Amino acid sequence: MTLEPGAQGATPDATPSDAMARIIDAALARHDGWLPFDQFMALALYAPGAGYYAHGSRKFGHLPGSGSDFVTAPELSPLFGQTLAVQVQEALAHSGTDEVWEFGAGSGALAEQLLGALEDGQGGGVARYTIVDLSGALRERQRERLAPFGDKVRWVSELPQRIEGVVVGNEVLDAMPVKLLHRVKGVWHERGVVRAGHDARGGGRAADGALGWEDRPTDLRPPVDIGGPHDYLTEIHPQARAWVATLAERLARGAAFLIDYGFPESEYYHPQRHMGTVMCHQAHRSDSNPLVAVGDKDITAHVDFTGIALAAQDAGLTVLGYTSQARFLLNCGLGPRMDAAPLAERALAARLVHEHEMGEFFKVLGLAAGEPWEPVGFAHGDRSHTL
């Protein structure tokens, strides 16, 4: 079954940049003209020199018109990182470690906030702050921003065999490629990408020069049965689960705190969520068509936190807690920080906890190597029972 490229808001004459087009066409040629969506998403985000996170455009910022594409919590308010530092310091002390690992450090704003807060009286600082980031362009921005911290900050492109310390990942899981599954008349298909001129099964073709969808029958299934006879589009997250399993295998001592937007399994695969969660972001606008402006906009999917927690547990980690970002930050003392902040700063920080903004939309999952303990961030409002 093929969907024409006009579906989900595409414009028929929209094509990716020349470099990205060549990369996608080469990948299509290697896959007989049909590219599974997770592989397409990986290229769109990370292809060297052409993927969204691999070129030098500005991505992070809180003001529309600033040249950025979306806002993250550290860019919105420095109180985010300063408050998170309370939990990081507690985890460092509990585990007897002195190193922080951040995955996908973006502009470096969160690292700057955590390092500053940890050195300014929340435990005496850390011996080393290690950033794992695949984007060379972002890494250069991070180096410039974090230069005042000297040799304390280092960058690596892959995980070592053993990690001791506290791991932080803010909006990392949502950028990991997902597989798209489409139930049509009770039959599950995997969705892939095709180019005009491809003899798509089912007889459909993309408009001339554009990318289009093609669904092929598959044995893949969502992790739970989804009620109802209606057609249903959703995602599964094998790469995110594999990533957290690898992290679990290598985290010998310490904890991890993963912050992202998403749901527990029962909400993620609710029968009414029939159009999936894949979204794109560009210039502070969102759309649901990843086949347009490929390489020039972000592509994300919500996180199935149940799947992430189960993968971590299966690999030996303990779930410390799961709650909303609002509850987590308030538990860590955001309220008094906001009270002491100037009015303008207070208004921005409020977006971190407002239910209709980031407060409920984002969740925090805490994991640990070894025996469970009671982190301050989950002291009230823990929702682990919903996973």
Beta strands, then each sheet from edge to edge (+ up, - down):
strand 1: 2-3
strand 2: 35-36
strand 3: 99-103
strand 4: 128-132
strand 5: 153-156
strand 6: 163-170
strand 7: 179-184
strand 8: 187-195
strand 9: 211-217
strand 10: 232-236
strand 11: 251-263
strand 12: 279-282
strand 13: 285-287
strand 14: 298-300
strand 15: 303-304
strand 16: 317-324
strand 17: 362-369
sheet 1: 1+ 9- 8+ 2-
sheet 2: 1+ 9- 8+ 7- 10+
sheet 3: 5+ 4+ 3+ 6+ 11+ 15+
sheet 4: 5+ 4+ 3+ 6+ 11+ 17- 16+
sheet 5: 13+ 12- 14+
end
